[in-house]
Amino acid sequence: MNLKKVVGVLQRISPKLTAKVAFKFISKPKNRKIRSFEKSILGEARKSSIKFRKFDIKVFKWGNGNKKALVIHGWGGRAANFGAIIPKLIENGYEVISFDAPCHGNSTRRRTSFFEISDLVKLFLQKEKYDLVITHSMGSVFALLAMSSLKYKIQQLIILTTPNRFLEFIGAAVLHFGLNPKTTKLLINKVRKTSEYEPITLKASRFVKDIETKLVTFIHDKADKIIPINTSKKVSASIQNSDFIEIEGTGHFKMLWSKKVVQIIADLTSENSNLIATSE
């Protein structure tokens, strides 16, 4: 019997218990296998740890430039995911800071939440003044929510895919388990108890309006199977000074080490850049 059939039976017996199982699923991400180039970039980092609630958070720094860049990985990711991008930022005069989020990478492995990670991003944004923030996938929403709450001002944002509605994140569990409407409602209620935000109405396209930036560039693969390109387009359309670059052949994760994407970021962050991106 496959997972969805098992859950189908469990839902008929106890929707409440099924929602609890699904909530645990979205509270403990599955970490992906680390790649050789990711190990290499970690070996070059200046490493430290900070205490954040019940977690030991691993922090990494590279370079000694006079500009600061914060890079934020997605759900199930790690700081080293940016291993192909970081050297280009260093070449362009940045000190690069990143971290493994709670229950990610080398940080403490315990259940966490979307909102808890966003609060950690907020902590980093309050501690340092950044010239550039680069995000990937759910890390984009963690960052945008944190920046919105701070009414953050920044020179440049580069968004490597982003969901729009928070319900799209919950939707991963709904699809994975084959949840029915009743169980989905119970799952949303459990999420609701973890935050001051209303999960049904929470949209990145709304809170990006509170962020002040001179340039934000969205990069998204047309055939992304994890986050459809239209979600990024909705967020992009809601923020001023936004450019959208469509790419092909990289998918959702491969884009992080795609030569095409790495070169786009190198060009956008170069001293010689005129801060104008063009769609491909």
N, C-alpha and C positions, 0 to 999 in steps of 0.2 A: 504494500500500500504506500503510495507516494505522500509527500508532505501535505499537499492540499487536501487529499482525501482524509488524512488523519485529522487535520484542522477542521474539515467539514463536519466530521463526527463530533469533535470536541465542542464546536460552536453550538451544535444542537443540544449538548449536555450542559455546557456552561459558557455562554458568551463572555462573562466576566473573567473567567480563567483564561480564555483564549486571548482577550485583550491584554491581560497581564503578560502572557508569553510574547505577544507582538511588541509590547512596550519594552520588554527586555531586549528584543531584537534591535530596536532603534536606539538603545541605550549603550550598546556594546559593539562598536564597529569591528568588522573583520579586517585586520591589517594585512596588506599585500606583501608579498615577498620582496625583500630589498634587492635592488639590482647592483651590478658591479660599479657603475658610475656613481650611484648613490652612496655606496660605501666609501668610494674615493673622496667625494666632497665632504663627507663627515670626518674623514681623516685629516682634512685641511682646516677644519673649524676650530675656533676657540670655544670651548664648551664650559657650561656652567649649569646650575640648577636653581630654581626658585620654588618656594612653597606656594601653592595655590589651593586653598581649601583642603581637600583630602588627598591632593596629588603632589608628587614631585615632578615638576615640569622641566624637561631638558631644553636648554636654550643654546643656540648656535650663532656664532658671529664669524663673518669673513671680511677680509679687506680692511683698509684704513682710510677710505676716502672721506672727503669733507661733506658728502651728502649721505643721507641715510635712507635705506630701503627696507621695508618690512615685507616678507613673503609669507603667505598663509596657505597652508595645504587644505585639501578637502577631507570629507568624511572617509575614514579608512586610509588616509594618506600619512605623510610624514614630511618633515622639513627637507629631507634629502631628495624628495621628488623634484625639487628645483635644481638638481645637480648639474644639469646642462645649461641652465639659465644664469646661475650665480656667477660663474667666471666672466660672463659678458658684462654683468653689472659692476663687478670689481674693475674691469678694464675701463668702464665708463665713469669711474671715480666715486663709486658708492661703497659705503660700509653696509653690508647686508646682514640683517638680523632675522632669525626665524626660530621656531620652536616646534616641538612635538606636542600636540594638544592632549588634553586628558584622555587616557585610554588609547593613545596613538603612539606609534614609534617606540622610543625608549622611555617615555613618561610612564607614570604609574598606570597599570592596567586594572581599572575598575569601571563600573558603569558610569556613564556621564550623560549629558544632554546637550542638545543643540544650543540652548540658552546659556549653559554653563561655559561652553567654549566661546561663545560671543562675549561673555563677561571677561574671559581671559584676554581676548583680543583688545577689549576696552582698556584693560590694565596696561598692556603694552603701549597703546596709543597715548595713554595719560603719562606714562613714564618718559617717553622720548618724543621728539618732534621729527616726523618723517617727511621726506620730500617725495617719496614714491612708495606706493603699496601695490603689490602684485598678488592676486588671489587665484585660486583654482576651485571650480565646482562649488560644493557646499561651503568651502572656505570663503567664497565671495559673499555669501549671505551672512556668515558669521561676522565678517568685516564690515559690510554695509550696515548691518543692524547696530553694531558697536559705534561706528562713525556717525550714524544718524542720531543716536542718543547723546553724543558729545557735540553735535552741530560742528563736526570736524572740518577744518580747512586744510587742504593739501594741494601741492603742485600738480601731481599726476597719479592717476589710477590706471592699472592695467588689469582687466577682468578676463580671465581665461575660463569662460563659460560660467553661467549662474542660473540656478532655478529662479522663479519669481515667487510663486505662492508657497508658503510653508507646507500647505497640504500636499504639495508635490513630494516633499520629504516623507511625510506620513504614507503617501501613496506607495512608496517602495515596500513597506511592510504589508499594505493591503494586497498588493500584487503577489508578493512572496508567499503569503499564507492563504490567499484567496478569501479574504475576510468579507463577510456580508455587511450590509448597511448597519445593522444593529451593533455588531461587534466593532465596526469602524467608529461608530459614535462613542462607544465606551472607551476605545483607544484615544480618541481626541479628548475626551474628558480627563483621562489620566495625564495627557500632555498638558492640558490646561492648568492642572494643579501644580505644575513645575515652574510656572512663569507668570509674570504680570501681564503678558501679552495674550491677546485672543488669537489662538492658532488659525481659526477659520478666516479671519480678515487680514492676517499678517502677510504683507506682500513687499518684496524688495522694491518694486516699482513705486511704492508709496514713500518708503523711508529714504530712498536715494535723494529725494527732493530737499532733504535737510543737510546734504553734504555740499560743501563749496570746493570746487576743484577747477583748475585751469584747463585740464585735459583729462578725459577718461576714454580709454580705448577698450572696446569689447572684441575678443577674438573667439570665434566659435566654428567648429567643423560642421559643414552642412549635413553630414551623415552621422552626427553624434547620436548613439543609441541610448546613452544614459540620460542626458539632458537635451531635449529637443532644442534646436536653434531658435525657435520662436520665443522661448522663455527669455533668453538673453536679449532678443530684440525688443521685447516689451519693457525690460528694465532700461535698456539703452535709450529708448524713446522718451523715458521719463526724467532724464537728467540732461542738463545743459552741457554744451561743449563736448558732446559725446560723438565718437566715431565708432563704426562697426566694421570689422574685417572678417569676411567669410573665407574659410579655408577648406581644403579638401584633402582626404587621404590620411588624416591623422587620428581620427576617432576622438574619444574622450580623454584617455590617459596618455596615449602616445604623443599627443600634442606637446607634452611637457619636455620631451626630448627631440621633437621634430626640428630639423635644421631650419625649416621655413619659419616656424614660430620663434625659435631662438634668434634668428636674424631679424625678424620684425621687432622683437623686444630690444635687441641691440641697437637698432636704428632709432626706435622711439625714445630710448634713454641716452642716446649719444649727445655730447655737448654740441654737435653740429646739427642735431635734429631741429627742424622748424616746428616741432610739436603738431604736425598735421599728418594724420593717418589717412590712407586711401583704401577703399574697399577693393577686394580682389574679385 
